[in-house]
Amino acid sequence: MLSEVAAAGYVLHAIRRTADTQRAKCPPSNRSLVSSDPITAEATRNRGGTPSRPVSATEALKAGVFSVGRSTGFFQVLRDSRWRSTRLLVLCYHGVSQADEHEGVRELYVPADLFRRRMIALRNGGYRVLSLAEGLERLASGTLPPRAVALTFDDGFVDFSRVAAPILEEFQYPATVYVSTEYVEAQLPVFPPILPYLVWKARGREADGNGLTVDGSALKTETEAERAETVARLGTSVAEMKLKEPAARDEFAARVAQRLGLNYGSIKRDRLLHLMTEQEVADLRRDLFDIQLHTHRHTQPNDRQLFQSEIGDNRQALAKMGASPQTLTHFCYPNGEVRPELPVWLRELGVKSATTCVPGIADRDSDALLIPRFVDTQDVDSLKFEAWLCGAAALLPRRG
């Protein structure tokens, strides 16, 4: 076994060096080239039913590392190592599809059968799923059990209560649910994810864009590139029209749906892309599911007082759903956006932990207000998922 571990470690080191060299030769990724406007940026990220993204040279090299790691037993040894037992992997999910949401909003949704397979992988690998609060406390005190994992869900989509929660209850796995409360109160399809979903739903059609796009350009949906462009144009229009309230944005989405020949009423009746109601949040099992902070309007103002109001409004709304204000001390940065002043402001508000979307595995040196997470999506294959569970993926460079 020792010789296998040494061999795996040697291969890991060699291919890691190769990956660094290859990265230096590759042009920079264009994935960071998104608008700084939050509406346009979010709409651009959710491109309207994008297919599985192409694999880069760096990712292919990492896949080679992971394949060697699994075949040589390195994954198993690392999973059971002292190194892994002092680290907490925090997994991030958003939605688990009720229907076809994962086809239209790939970056946010995973199919229910894939989510179940992930939970089976946790069970079969002997991973200890802790609540985030317990995991962070035991991480700080040096008392983590081996193979520790925590599960988190961002936003509070209704499919958490309808689809994810029953699966989690079956496995008796706890989870933290960060709830952004404006759309809990509004009970409308969440904007902007509804835009790429509508554009994907209408794929193959073309419609007049007059009054919907800034330049009146047509709403084209035939190809993935056309859908991406249409979503971006619609997002730009919403930003320029300064549509900020849920009702105004919903009226815009309804016009898009009508123009594309879609039954928007059916989408709303099925509550696709909706957040849970106040009652659905209140009815979640508190012994398994911890409701926590995610701002009220899913935004982080640059002004300190406005930011404090966001957290205050979020706390007040969650308290109406049965959450104790004293326990609302964990936070998730909306859209994964972290600015230098935010941890400072959060500490002033009594927040104990904050999770990011920066890929990584937390150790005792991690800042409690900058906890890394691995965002699991349907583009993550089982090999990569296993590499993150055991910790191997955290040993490789994560740029590119």
Backbone torsions as a table, in degrees:
resi	resn	phi	psi	omega
1	MET	NA	-41.0	-178.9
2	LEU	-62.2	-39.2	179.9
3	SER	-66.1	-35.8	177.9
4	GLU	-65.1	-41.7	179.5
5	VAL	-64.5	-43.2	179.2
6	ALA	-62.3	-41.6	178.9
7	ALA	-64.0	-43.8	179.8
8	ALA	-63.4	-41.4	179.2
9	GLY	-63.7	-38.7	178.7
10	TYR	-64.3	-45.2	180.0
11	VAL	-64.0	-41.6	178.6
12	LEU	-58.2	-45.0	-178.8
13	HIS	-66.0	-42.8	-177.4
14	ALA	-65.7	-44.9	-177.4
15	ILE	-73.9	-29.3	175.4
16	ARG	-62.0	-42.2	177.5
17	ARG	-64.5	-39.9	178.0
18	THR	-62.8	-40.8	179.4
19	ALA	-62.9	-40.1	178.3
20	ASP	-62.6	-42.9	-179.6
21	THR	-65.3	-43.9	-179.5
22	GLN	-63.0	-39.8	-179.3
23	ARG	-61.6	-37.9	-179.5
24	ALA	-64.3	-26.5	-179.6
25	LYS	-87.1	-19.5	-174.1
26	CYS	-85.5	146.0	174.4
27	PRO	-67.1	153.2	-179.4
28	PRO	-63.1	147.5	178.2
29	SER	-66.9	147.1	177.3
30	ASN	-93.4	10.5	-176.7
31	ARG	-69.2	-20.1	179.6
32	SER	-85.0	-6.0	-175.3
33	LEU	-85.0	66.4	177.5
34	VAL	-118.8	158.8	-177.5
35	SER	-62.7	147.0	175.3
36	SER	-77.4	-14.9	175.9
37	ASP	-71.4	127.8	-173.0
38	PRO	-63.1	-34.9	-179.1
39	ILE	-69.5	-51.3	-179.3
40	THR	-64.4	-40.1	-179.1
41	ALA	-63.1	-45.6	-179.9
42	GLU	-64.5	-42.8	179.5
43	ALA	-64.8	-36.1	178.7
44	THR	-67.9	-38.4	178.4
45	ARG	-64.5	-39.7	179.4
46	ASN	-94.1	90.0	-161.6
47	ARG	-87.7	8.3	175.9
48	GLY	88.3	66.1	175.4
49	GLY	72.3	45.1	179.8
50	THR	-69.6	142.6	174.7
51	PRO	-72.8	173.3	175.9
52	SER	-54.3	130.0	-174.7
53	ARG	-69.8	151.5	-179.4
54	PRO	-64.3	150.4	-178.7
55	VAL	-86.7	126.2	179.2
56	SER	-78.1	167.9	178.2
57	ALA	-61.4	-39.6	179.5
58	THR	-64.1	-43.9	180.0
59	GLU	-64.4	-37.1	178.0
60	ALA	-63.7	-39.8	177.7
61	LEU	-65.6	-40.7	178.0
62	LYS	-63.4	-39.9	177.8
63	ALA	-59.9	-36.4	176.2
64	GLY	-64.2	-41.8	177.2
65	VAL	-60.1	-47.2	-176.7
66	PHE	-64.4	-38.2	179.2
67	SER	-63.1	-42.8	176.7
68	VAL	-64.0	-42.8	-179.1
69	GLY	-60.3	-41.2	-179.8
70	ARG	-70.7	-45.9	-173.6
71	SER	-69.3	-29.2	-178.6
72	THR	-88.7	-5.7	-177.5
73	GLY	88.8	3.0	-179.1
74	PHE	-63.2	-38.7	178.4
75	PHE	-57.2	-46.6	-176.9
76	GLN	-66.0	-42.6	179.9
77	VAL	-64.7	-42.8	179.6
78	LEU	-66.0	-39.7	178.4
79	ARG	-57.6	-37.4	-176.7
80	ASP	-95.9	7.2	-174.2
81	SER	-79.8	162.0	173.9
82	ARG	-61.9	-37.4	179.0
83	TRP	-56.3	-48.0	-178.6
84	ARG	-70.0	-31.7	-177.1
85	SER	-71.4	-9.7	177.5
86	THR	-105.2	16.5	-176.9
87	ARG	-132.6	149.5	-179.2
88	LEU	-118.7	120.6	174.5
89	LEU	-91.0	123.1	177.0
90	VAL	-105.8	118.2	178.9
91	LEU	-93.9	142.5	-179.3
92	CYS	-118.3	131.5	171.7
93	TYR	-129.3	162.3	173.6
94	HIS	-117.0	-76.4	-179.3
95	GLY	-120.5	151.4	173.2
96	VAL	-121.2	116.8	-165.2
97	SER	-57.4	136.4	166.4
98	GLN	-83.5	-35.4	-176.3
99	ALA	-135.8	-104.9	-174.9
100	ASP	-116.1	20.6	-177.7
101	GLU	-57.4	-33.7	-178.4
102	HIS	-67.6	-19.8	177.2
103	GLU	-78.8	-34.7	-177.2
104	GLY	-92.9	-25.3	-178.0
105	VAL	-133.1	70.5	-172.0
106	ARG	-59.5	-36.0	-173.7
107	GLU	-70.9	-20.9	-176.2
108	LEU	-106.7	-28.0	-170.7
109	TYR	-114.8	144.2	170.8
110	VAL	-120.1	148.4	176.1
111	PRO	-66.1	151.4	-178.1
112	ALA	-60.8	-38.7	-178.5
113	ASP	-67.1	-34.1	176.0
114	LEU	-67.8	-42.5	178.8
115	PHE	-60.8	-41.0	177.7
116	ARG	-62.3	-40.3	178.8
117	ARG	-63.6	-34.6	176.9
118	ARG	-63.6	-42.5	179.9
119	MET	-66.7	-36.5	175.9
120	ILE	-63.5	-40.4	178.5
121	ALA	-62.0	-39.1	176.6
122	LEU	-62.2	-46.6	-179.0
123	ARG	-65.1	-47.1	-177.1
124	ASN	-67.2	-27.4	178.6
125	GLY	-85.2	-0.2	178.9
126	GLY	70.9	27.4	-179.2
127	TYR	-79.3	142.8	178.7
128	ARG	-95.4	110.7	-179.9
129	VAL	-90.3	115.3	-179.8
130	LEU	-108.6	158.2	168.2
131	SER	-64.8	153.7	-179.7
132	LEU	-59.7	-43.3	-178.7
133	ALA	-59.6	-46.9	179.3
134	GLU	-66.5	-41.5	-179.3
135	GLY	-60.4	-44.0	-179.6
136	LEU	-69.2	-37.3	177.1
137	GLU	-63.4	-44.7	-178.6
138	ARG	-74.3	-28.0	173.2
139	LEU	-62.8	-45.5	-178.8
140	ALA	-67.2	-34.4	-177.1
141	SER	-89.8	-4.0	179.7
142	GLY	74.0	27.7	-177.5
143	THR	-119.3	24.8	178.7
144	LEU	-61.9	142.6	170.4
145	PRO	-75.2	164.8	176.7
146	PRO	-61.3	147.8	172.7
147	ARG	59.4	44.1	-175.6
148	ALA	-76.4	136.5	179.4
149	VAL	-139.3	144.8	171.8
150	ALA	-125.8	145.1	-179.0
151	LEU	-110.1	133.0	177.9
152	THR	-131.1	147.6	178.2
153	PHE	-129.3	126.8	-177.6
154	ASP	-94.1	142.6	168.3
155	ASP	93.4	-44.0	-179.1
156	GLY	94.2	36.4	179.5
157	PHE	-60.2	148.6	-177.8
158	VAL	-61.5	-27.4	179.1
159	ASP	-66.7	-14.8	173.5
160	PHE	-63.1	-48.8	-178.9
161	SER	-71.3	-33.1	-175.1
162	ARG	-84.7	-33.9	-172.1
163	VAL	-119.9	-54.9	-173.7
164	ALA	-69.0	-46.0	-175.9
165	ALA	-58.7	-45.4	177.5
166	PRO	-59.6	-36.4	177.3
167	ILE	-67.3	-44.8	179.0
168	LEU	-62.6	-39.1	178.4
169	GLU	-64.4	-36.2	177.8
170	GLU	-60.0	-40.0	-179.5
171	PHE	-91.4	-6.1	-175.9
172	GLN	57.7	43.7	178.2
173	TYR	-100.7	126.2	176.0
174	PRO	-76.0	160.5	178.3
175	ALA	-152.6	151.8	172.2
176	THR	-101.4	131.3	-179.5
177	VAL	-116.4	112.6	178.0
178	TYR	-87.3	116.7	-172.5
179	VAL	-110.6	121.3	172.7
180	SER	-92.3	117.7	-159.3
181	THR	-90.3	-13.0	-178.1
182	GLU	-57.9	-46.3	-178.2
183	TYR	-80.6	-13.9	168.6
184	VAL	-64.3	-43.4	179.8
185	GLU	-73.4	-39.6	-175.6
186	ALA	-72.8	-34.7	-176.3
187	GLN	51.0	55.7	174.7
188	LEU	-129.9	159.8	175.4
189	PRO	-55.7	135.5	-174.9
190	VAL	-68.9	132.6	178.2
191	PHE	-107.8	134.1	12.8
192	PRO	-94.7	-2.0	-177.5
193	PRO	-55.5	-24.9	179.5
194	ILE	-63.7	-29.1	-178.2
195	LEU	-64.1	-55.0	178.7
196	PRO	-62.0	-30.6	178.2
197	TYR	-65.3	-45.1	179.3
198	LEU	-63.2	-43.9	-178.7
199	VAL	-64.6	-39.6	176.4
200	TRP	-66.5	-42.0	-177.4
201	LYS	-59.7	-31.4	-177.7
202	ALA	-95.0	15.1	-173.6
203	ARG	-51.4	136.7	-178.7
204	GLY	96.2	-11.1	-179.3
205	ARG	-101.7	161.4	173.8
206	GLU	-135.1	136.6	-176.3
207	ALA	-137.3	159.6	178.0
208	ASP	-65.3	130.5	180.0
209	GLY	-97.8	6.5	-179.1
210	ASN	-56.4	125.2	179.8
211	GLY	82.7	-5.9	179.9
212	LEU	-114.6	-33.9	174.6
213	THR	-110.4	151.2	-174.8
214	VAL	-56.9	-42.4	-177.3
215	ASP	-98.4	6.6	179.5
216	GLY	75.2	10.9	-177.9
217	SER	-64.6	151.6	-175.8
218	ALA	-65.1	151.9	174.6
219	LEU	-88.8	100.6	-177.0
220	LYS	-101.9	138.3	-174.2
221	THR	-136.4	11.1	-173.2
222	GLU	-66.2	-49.2	-176.2
223	THR	-112.1	166.3	177.9
224	GLU	-61.0	-39.5	179.7
225	ALA	-64.6	-41.2	178.3
226	GLU	-65.1	-41.1	179.1
227	ARG	-64.3	-40.3	178.4
228	ALA	-61.5	-43.1	-179.8
229	GLU	-66.5	-40.3	179.4
230	THR	-64.0	-45.0	178.7
231	VAL	-61.6	-42.9	179.6
232	ALA	-62.8	-42.6	179.8
233	ARG	-64.7	-41.1	178.4
234	LEU	-64.8	-41.1	177.9
235	GLY	-62.8	-39.6	177.4
236	THR	-63.3	-40.2	179.3
237	SER	-62.5	-44.9	180.0
238	VAL	-61.5	-40.6	178.7
239	ALA	-64.9	-44.2	-178.2
240	GLU	-70.4	-30.5	177.4
241	MET	-81.3	-5.3	178.9
242	LYS	55.8	45.4	175.8
243	LEU	-85.0	103.6	-174.0
244	LYS	-111.2	-27.8	-177.8
245	GLU	-81.8	144.6	179.9
246	PRO	-53.3	-40.1	-177.8
247	ALA	-65.0	-41.0	179.5
248	ALA	-67.2	-41.3	178.4
249	ARG	-66.8	-37.1	179.3
250	ASP	-66.7	-38.3	177.0
251	GLU	-62.1	-39.3	177.1
252	PHE	-64.5	-45.8	179.4
253	ALA	-61.5	-37.4	178.4
254	ALA	-63.9	-38.2	177.8
255	ARG	-66.6	-40.0	176.7
256	VAL	-61.0	-46.8	-178.9
257	ALA	-61.3	-44.8	179.8
258	GLN	-61.8	-44.4	-179.5
259	ARG	-62.3	-33.0	-178.9
260	LEU	-88.9	0.2	177.7
261	GLY	76.9	29.6	-178.7
262	LEU	-103.3	153.1	177.8
263	ASN	-89.7	89.8	-177.6
264	TYR	-67.3	-33.7	178.7
265	GLY	-60.5	-37.4	178.6
266	SER	-65.8	-41.4	177.8
267	ILE	-60.6	-41.6	-179.5
268	LYS	-71.7	-37.7	178.1
269	ARG	-64.0	-37.5	178.6
270	ASP	-79.1	-7.2	179.1
271	ARG	57.0	39.3	173.5
272	LEU	-72.2	140.1	179.4
273	LEU	59.2	27.5	172.9
274	HIS	-98.3	157.3	168.5
275	LEU	-89.2	165.4	177.0
276	MET	-61.7	155.3	171.2
277	THR	-78.7	168.9	176.4
278	GLU	-57.4	-41.3	-178.8
279	GLN	-67.8	-39.5	179.0
280	GLU	-64.7	-38.0	174.9
281	VAL	-64.4	-45.5	-178.4
282	ALA	-63.0	-30.3	-176.2
283	ASP	-83.3	-7.3	178.9
284	LEU	-63.9	144.7	179.6
285	ARG	-65.8	116.2	-177.8
286	ARG	-74.8	-17.1	176.7
287	ASP	-76.3	-15.3	179.2
288	LEU	-116.8	-34.3	-169.7
289	PHE	-117.6	122.7	-177.6
290	ASP	-103.4	117.7	-179.7
291	ILE	-87.4	130.2	-175.0
292	GLN	-139.6	-178.6	-168.1
293	LEU	-80.8	142.0	177.9
294	HIS	-150.2	22.2	-172.2
295	THR	70.0	161.5	-179.8
296	HIS	-79.8	-46.6	-173.7
297	ARG	-104.4	15.9	179.9
298	HIS	55.7	44.5	178.9
299	THR	-148.1	157.8	179.9
300	GLN	-128.2	90.8	-177.2
301	PRO	-58.2	151.7	177.3
302	ASN	-74.2	-22.7	-180.0
303	ASP	-82.0	132.1	-175.1
304	ARG	-60.8	-45.1	-178.5
305	GLN	-66.8	-38.4	177.7
306	LEU	-66.4	-37.2	176.9
307	PHE	-64.7	-43.4	177.6
308	GLN	-59.7	-37.5	178.5
309	SER	-66.0	-37.9	177.5
310	GLU	-58.2	-47.1	179.8
311	ILE	-68.0	-41.2	179.2
312	GLY	-62.4	-43.6	178.3
313	ASP	-64.4	-39.5	178.5
314	ASN	-63.3	-46.1	178.7
315	ARG	-61.9	-44.2	-179.1
316	GLN	-62.7	-42.8	179.7
317	ALA	-65.5	-42.5	-179.0
318	LEU	-68.2	-32.5	177.7
319	ALA	-61.6	-33.4	178.0
320	LYS	-69.0	-16.3	-179.2
321	MET	-100.2	13.0	175.1
322	GLY	100.2	-2.2	178.8
323	ALA	-78.2	138.0	177.1
324	SER	-80.0	125.8	-179.9
325	PRO	-53.7	-31.9	-179.0
326	GLN	-68.6	-23.1	-178.1
327	THR	-95.8	-5.8	-179.4
328	LEU	-83.7	75.9	-173.3
329	THR	-126.7	10.1	178.5
330	HIS	-120.3	142.7	-168.8
331	PHE	-137.7	150.6	172.8
332	CYS	-126.1	130.1	-179.5
333	TYR	-69.1	119.2	177.9
334	PRO	-58.1	136.6	-178.6
335	ASN	60.3	12.0	-178.4
336	GLY	70.1	12.9	-176.9
337	GLU	-79.4	120.5	178.1
338	VAL	-122.7	126.2	175.3
339	ARG	-117.3	153.7	-174.0
340	PRO	-55.0	-33.5	-175.8
341	GLU	-79.9	-18.7	-172.8
342	LEU	-64.9	-45.6	176.2
343	PRO	-58.2	-35.9	178.9
344	VAL	-63.7	-47.0	179.9
345	TRP	-64.9	-38.1	-180.0
346	LEU	-65.5	-40.6	176.9
347	ARG	-59.9	-40.8	178.7
348	GLU	-61.9	-26.4	-178.3
349	LEU	-94.1	8.1	176.6
350	GLY	79.9	18.6	178.9
351	VAL	-81.8	130.6	-175.9
352	LYS	-91.8	-32.1	-179.3
353	SER	-144.2	154.4	176.0
354	ALA	-145.7	131.7	-178.4
355	THR	-102.6	145.5	-179.7
356	THR	-109.6	-175.9	170.3
357	CYS	-111.4	19.6	175.8
358	VAL	-77.5	121.8	-177.3
359	PRO	-66.5	134.3	179.8
360	GLY	169.7	178.5	178.5
361	ILE	-127.4	130.4	-171.7
362	ALA	-77.2	140.6	172.6
363	ASP	-128.2	-174.9	-174.6
364	ARG	-66.8	-18.4	178.8
365	ASP	-88.0	-5.8	-178.5
366	SER	-67.9	137.6	173.4
367	ASP	-68.0	126.5	-177.4
368	ALA	-61.5	-20.2	179.1
369	LEU	-101.7	12.0	175.8
370	LEU	-141.1	49.6	-175.9
371	ILE	-73.3	125.7	178.0
372	PRO	-74.9	156.4	175.8
373	ARG	-141.0	157.0	169.1
374	PHE	-101.9	118.6	179.6
375	VAL	-85.2	109.9	-177.6
376	ASP	-86.5	130.0	178.0
377	THR	-133.5	174.1	-179.8
378	GLN	-72.0	-10.2	175.6
379	ASP	-85.3	-2.3	177.6
380	VAL	-91.4	118.1	179.7
381	ASP	-81.4	171.8	-174.5
382	SER	-64.3	-31.1	179.8
383	LEU	-66.3	-47.0	179.1
384	LYS	-65.5	-38.8	178.4
385	PHE	-61.8	-44.5	178.2
386	GLU	-63.2	-37.3	178.8
387	ALA	-62.7	-36.4	176.6
388	TRP	-73.0	-38.6	180.0
389	LEU	-60.5	-46.6	-176.6
390	CYS	-79.0	-19.6	178.8
391	GLY	106.8	-7.1	-177.5
392	ALA	-61.2	-38.5	-178.6
393	ALA	-63.9	-28.3	179.7
394	ALA	-73.2	-14.6	-179.7
395	LEU	-85.3	-13.2	-177.8
396	LEU	-99.9	154.3	175.2
397	PRO	-58.4	143.1	-175.8
398	ARG	-114.4	14.3	174.5
399	ARG	-86.6	145.1	176.0
400	GLY	80.4	NA	NA
